[in-house]
Amino acid sequence: MKITRYKISPLERGAERSEGGVCTFSFPPAKYGGIKKIPFIKGVPAIGGWEILLLVFSFSLLTFSACKKTDDNTYDVNNVNLLPPGAGKTKQKSNEQYVSILYANLFQQALSANKLFDISQCIESIGDKDIAREVIISNFMNKPDVLIPADSVMQNNPEQFVTDTYNRFLVRNPTVAEKTWFINYINANPNVTPELIYFSFALSNEYMYY
Amino acid sequence: MKRSKFIKTLGVATAGAIAAPYILPSGRLFAASGNQLADHVVFVLFAGGVRQQESVLQRYLADSQGLAWDGNIMYNMLNGGAPQNKIVYGVDQVNNQNVPIPTILNQSLQSQGTLFPEMRCSTSGHFAGLNELLQGTVATTQGLKQKPANPTIFEYVRKHMGIPASKTWFVGGGIGNSIPLLNYSEHPDYGSKYGANFFAPLVTFGDDGQEYLADAKVYHPQDQLSPMYQMKYFLDNSFENASNGLPNLGNTEEEKQDIKAFMKEMFTKTQNGTIAKPPVSDNSDLATVGYACEVLKWFKPTVTVVNLGNVDGCHADFTGYLKALHRADHAVGHLWNFIQTQIPEMAGNTVLMAAPECGRNLNHNPIKDYNDWYAFDHSDANSLRVFGMMAGPGIQSNLVVGGENNPVGEIHDCVLTVGEILGIKPEIQSANLVSASSMSLFDRI
């Protein structure tokens, strides 16, 4: 867009611009009797009357020609609860489920129906289920055919051991944080054995759910 | 600070600490009321549906089989002479004689305490009756395989006295009939965190327990158990789901170790045959009481509830019922004697209570046993008739309240009665969860 700039006498402009406040200019030129006053900000170049009219006209044209009724779409972000892994496990295992899965995890074979019934009865007979589970796990750990990796397997590749243990007991991969914590814990505690780690997984709350 | 001022300040602070009320784990302020009658209560749920006729009325065969023989076959609990003929309830001898079990107590519990010979229960079923005894409510909507809806006496005691889990015990004869569910309720203000420890000793320490629990590996507490628990807690902290969480009785790690040590001891004693069973222990109620004695001796609980149930054989075997009733009396006599003679911390400081959860029918069913005697179920008005008794410090001795034509007391009164013995009756009442008609038996006298 071409803007025609009318020449304003330097005297008419310069005299008052240096003061700030109101700039007096002539349009049409003073000799034709036109005198206008517009406010200006000190340091901002003054513009002429035609320029203002043109700008107002252009703005109005753009404004009114651009007016178009549209749907009022509002875009937002949904709240999402971030939960740790395993949060989807909401169903608690029954005593029978717990025992049969525990037996399969520790012995890599299925528990017979008779043994399953008997062990479930034992759990039922003890009020504090944490104690019942601890005692049953520690009994299993005393059996000669329990399948637990050797200590050297864990020490040689703790990362793989931790991943395998999560997969075996919790049926998921560990997060980076979980893996790091366990590796650090294994490295920092020489008393920690695969048996104790298996014990802790079998006793964990997550293991009680599926 | 001058020495004299320091001593004075220290003295004032010490006196204040002793005298001031203390904050319970539940967060409420509790001031000792000072009206506690005893430090321990042993409550026997007696013993699987007992007819008034053969128990407190001492009618033996007279009101059941049309035979003219009456007498008292519960002479540890009740005053009265034993039957003189047709003895079937004792121990069979090799010469085909049946000999009654000798009495254990020199003085019957009735003489030592207060008897309510004619109480009422609200239903004629076992589980509802047990719930009524333990919740203090008329549990008309309590279904089988459901945890109690309202708090049990264990929860009241733990919450309002601030005692740990290992000081409340429920010893059940078995795991049938939803018995293991009775150690705590599902009430949101109470629940598992105030629940009692539970054993069904004939399972826990029986054949199954010997095979699957007795061979527990012993781990070093610091070197092995401590890191194991640390890893478990890490896993638990990483786990969060939408469920309500696992029920937890709130046994501390020390209490858990203590309970496991107790279990180890029981397995050894069971194998050696040295469980503190009664002199005659030829049925499961007597064995249960033996283990209950061991629990009392080891933990010295504030509240112990012992459930006996062999009497329920009366559905099909009246002779067996008489034997079971006689043995239940023997069991209670042994329990009381054991407390007084083998547990110094509880002797003279324990109240024993006993009440059946329901009675039995007036009329027999068609089933006959080997003596040609009819059996009895429980479903009519007669099965709502029961008795109750208590003995110990603060209990008036040799007192009988009510009679056959003057019923006094309901079995749901037992919760407030235990509360009064332990000094928490106002707290139980203010919880407003016991039956509106419920009163302490002391208030019925």
HADDOCK unambig.tbl for C-alpha pairs under 7 A between the chains (distance, minus, plus):
assign (segid A and resid 84 and name CA) (segid B and resid 238 and name CA) 6.72 0.50 0.50
assign (segid A and resid 84 and name CA) (segid B and resid 239 and name CA) 6.55 0.50 0.50
assign (segid A and resid 84 and name CA) (segid B and resid 240 and name CA) 6.60 0.50 0.50
assign (segid A and resid 86 and name CA) (segid B and resid 239 and name CA) 6.38 0.50 0.50
assign (segid A and resid 87 and name CA) (segid B and resid 239 and name CA) 6.75 0.50 0.50
assign (segid A and resid 87 and name CA) (segid B and resid 240 and name CA) 5.51 0.50 0.50
assign (segid A and resid 87 and name CA) (segid B and resid 241 and name CA) 4.32 0.50 0.50
assign (segid A and resid 88 and name CA) (segid B and resid 241 and name CA) 6.59 0.50 0.50
assign (segid A and resid 89 and name CA) (segid B and resid 241 and name CA) 6.67 0.50 0.50
assign (segid A and resid 90 and name CA) (segid B and resid 241 and name CA) 6.15 0.50 0.50
assign (segid A and resid 90 and name CA) (segid B and resid 242 and name CA) 6.23 0.50 0.50
assign (segid A and resid 90 and name CA) (segid B and resid 243 and name CA) 5.71 0.50 0.50
assign (segid A and resid 118 and name CA) (segid B and resid 208 and name CA) 5.96 0.50 0.50
assign (segid A and resid 119 and name CA) (segid B and resid 212 and name CA) 6.51 0.50 0.50
assign (segid A and resid 122 and name CA) (segid B and resid 203 and name CA) 6.29 0.50 0.50
assign (segid A and resid 122 and name CA) (segid B and resid 204 and name CA) 5.70 0.50 0.50
assign (segid A and resid 122 and name CA) (segid B and resid 208 and name CA) 6.64 0.50 0.50
assign (segid A and resid 122 and name CA) (segid B and resid 209 and name CA) 6.09 0.50 0.50
assign (segid A and resid 124 and name CA) (segid B and resid 175 and name CA) 6.84 0.50 0.50
assign (segid A and resid 124 and name CA) (segid B and resid 180 and name CA) 6.95 0.50 0.50
assign (segid A and resid 125 and name CA) (segid B and resid 175 and name CA) 6.15 0.50 0.50
assign (segid A and resid 125 and name CA) (segid B and resid 180 and name CA) 6.90 0.50 0.50
assign (segid A and resid 125 and name CA) (segid B and resid 199 and name CA) 5.47 0.50 0.50
assign (segid A and resid 125 and name CA) (segid B and resid 200 and name CA) 4.84 0.50 0.50
assign (segid A and resid 125 and name CA) (segid B and resid 203 and name CA) 6.16 0.50 0.50
assign (segid A and resid 125 and name CA) (segid B and resid 204 and name CA) 5.68 0.50 0.50
assign (segid A and resid 126 and name CA) (segid B and resid 198 and name CA) 5.55 0.50 0.50
assign (segid A and resid 126 and name CA) (segid B and resid 199 and name CA) 4.93 0.50 0.50
assign (segid A and resid 126 and name CA) (segid B and resid 200 and name CA) 6.81 0.50 0.50
assign (segid A and resid 126 and name CA) (segid B and resid 204 and name CA) 6.93 0.50 0.50
assign (segid A and resid 127 and name CA) (segid B and resid 197 and name CA) 5.08 0.50 0.50
assign (segid A and resid 127 and name CA) (segid B and resid 198 and name CA) 4.14 0.50 0.50
assign (segid A and resid 127 and name CA) (segid B and resid 199 and name CA) 6.21 0.50 0.50
assign (segid A and resid 128 and name CA) (segid B and resid 197 and name CA) 6.23 0.50 0.50
assign (segid A and resid 128 and name CA) (segid B and resid 249 and name CA) 6.25 0.50 0.50
assign (segid A and resid 131 and name CA) (segid B and resid 256 and name CA) 6.57 0.50 0.50
assign (segid A and resid 135 and name CA) (segid B and resid 213 and name CA) 6.00 0.50 0.50
assign (segid A and resid 135 and name CA) (segid B and resid 216 and name CA) 5.77 0.50 0.50
assign (segid A and resid 136 and name CA) (segid B and resid 212 and name CA) 6.53 0.50 0.50
assign (segid A and resid 136 and name CA) (segid B and resid 213 and name CA) 5.84 0.50 0.50
assign (segid A and resid 138 and name CA) (segid B and resid 216 and name CA) 4.95 0.50 0.50
assign (segid A and resid 138 and name CA) (segid B and resid 217 and name CA) 5.03 0.50 0.50
assign (segid A and resid 139 and name CA) (segid B and resid 212 and name CA) 6.52 0.50 0.50
assign (segid A and resid 139 and name CA) (segid B and resid 213 and name CA) 6.21 0.50 0.50
assign (segid A and resid 139 and name CA) (segid B and resid 215 and name CA) 5.34 0.50 0.50
assign (segid A and resid 139 and name CA) (segid B and resid 216 and name CA) 4.16 0.50 0.50
assign (segid A and resid 139 and name CA) (segid B and resid 217 and name CA) 5.91 0.50 0.50
assign (segid A and resid 141 and name CA) (segid B and resid 217 and name CA) 6.93 0.50 0.50
assign (segid A and resid 142 and name CA) (segid B and resid 216 and name CA) 6.90 0.50 0.50
assign (segid A and resid 142 and name CA) (segid B and resid 217 and name CA) 5.80 0.50 0.50
assign (segid A and resid 191 and name CA) (segid B and resid 223 and name CA) 6.26 0.50 0.50
assign (segid A and resid 191 and name CA) (segid B and resid 224 and name CA) 6.81 0.50 0.50
assign (segid A and resid 192 and name CA) (segid B and resid 227 and name CA) 6.86 0.50 0.50
assign (segid A and resid 196 and name CA) (segid B and resid 228 and name CA) 5.50 0.50 0.50
assign (segid A and resid 197 and name CA) (segid B and resid 228 and name CA) 6.57 0.50 0.50
assign (segid A and resid 199 and name CA) (segid B and resid 228 and name CA) 6.95 0.50 0.50
assign (segid A and resid 200 and name CA) (segid B and resid 228 and name CA) 5.40 0.50 0.50
assign (segid A and resid 200 and name CA) (segid B and resid 229 and name CA) 6.58 0.50 0.50
assign (segid A and resid 200 and name CA) (segid B and resid 231 and name CA) 5.91 0.50 0.50
assign (segid A and resid 200 and name CA) (segid B and resid 232 and name CA) 4.66 0.50 0.50
assign (segid A and resid 201 and name CA) (segid B and resid 232 and name CA) 6.47 0.50 0.50
assign (segid A and resid 203 and name CA) (segid B and resid 232 and name CA) 6.68 0.50 0.50
assign (segid A and resid 204 and name CA) (segid B and resid 232 and name CA) 5.35 0.50 0.50
assign (segid A and resid 204 and name CA) (segid B and resid 235 and name CA) 6.19 0.50 0.50
assign (segid A and resid 204 and name CA) (segid B and resid 236 and name CA) 5.94 0.50 0.50
assign (segid A and resid 205 and name CA) (segid B and resid 236 and name CA) 5.62 0.50 0.50
assign (segid A and resid 206 and name CA) (segid B and resid 236 and name CA) 6.83 0.50 0.50
assign (segid A and resid 206 and name CA) (segid B and resid 239 and name CA) 6.03 0.50 0.50
